[in-house]
Amino acid sequence: MSARHDGVDSSTVSSAVDSSRSSSEENSGMSRMGKWAAVVLMVQFAIIVGGIAGLLVRASAADIPTSILGGGGAFAPALFVLLGIAHYTQR
């Protein structure tokens, strides 16, 4: 049993796939480093949100462990919302 050959060289196919990948990355508008920079900014913003929430909980005369839990409870949703927005706006 011999494999059917359509006259297409495998190196031609692989170079076409590579060029389509590079053009899709260029069309996305963000390089790999730009994506990491955006993630770092999102994490920093979520840290600020969590810190402010922790301070507000502490200002309401709660003890320190409750303040930490309040700040963490604000950090995680803020980060996931930002990552979700970033994911769906790249399309």
PEWO-V500582 format. One record per residue. N is the residue number from 1. SS is DSSP state (@ for helix, = for strand, . for the rest). PSI is psi in whole degrees, -180 to 180 (999 if undefined). Layout:
# PEWO-V500582
n=<N & N>
ss=<SS & SS>
psi=<PSI & PSI>
This chain:
# PEWO-V500582
n=<1 & 2 & 3 & 4 & 5 & 6 & 7 & 8 & 9 & 10 & 11 & 12 & 13 & 14 & 15 & 16 & 17 & 18 & 19 & 20 & 21 & 22 & 23 & 24 & 25 & 26 & 27 & 28 & 29 & 30 & 31 & 32 & 33 & 34 & 35 & 36 & 37 & 38 & 39 & 40 & 41 & 42 & 43 & 44 & 45 & 46 & 47 & 48 & 49 & 50 & 51 & 52 & 53 & 54 & 55 & 56 & 57 & 58 & 59 & 60 & 61 & 62 & 63 & 64 & 65 & 66 & 67 & 68 & 69 & 70 & 71 & 72 & 73 & 74 & 75 & 76 & 77 & 78 & 79 & 80 & 81 & 82 & 83 & 84 & 85 & 86 & 87 & 88 & 89 & 90 & 91>
ss=<. & . & . & . & . & . & . & . & . & @ & @ & @ & @ & @ & @ & @ & @ & @ & @ & @ & @ & @ & @ & @ & @ & @ & @ & . & . & . & . & @ & @ & @ & @ & @ & @ & @ & @ & @ & @ & @ & @ & @ & @ & @ & @ & @ & @ & @ & @ & @ & @ & @ & @ & @ & @ & @ & @ & . & . & . & . & @ & @ & @ & @ & @ & @ & @ & @ & @ & @ & @ & @ & @ & @ & @ & @ & @ & @ & @ & @ & @ & @ & @ & @ & @ & @ & . & .>
psi=<120 & 149 & 145 & 136 & 120 & 9 & 13 & 124 & 140 & -31 & -32 & -42 & -44 & -36 & -33 & -39 & -43 & -41 & -33 & -34 & -44 & -36 & -33 & -34 & -37 & -35 & -20 & -21 & -12 & 132 & 175 & -40 & -35 & -34 & -42 & -37 & -39 & -40 & -41 & -42 & -39 & -41 & -41 & -42 & -41 & -34 & -42 & -45 & -45 & -39 & -44 & -42 & -41 & -40 & -38 & -38 & -41 & -36 & -20 & 22 & 29 & 160 & 170 & -44 & -35 & -37 & -41 & -43 & -38 & -42 & -42 & -33 & -21 & -31 & -50 & -50 & -36 & -43 & -44 & -36 & -44 & -42 & -38 & -42 & -43 & -38 & -45 & -14 & -6 & -8 & 999>
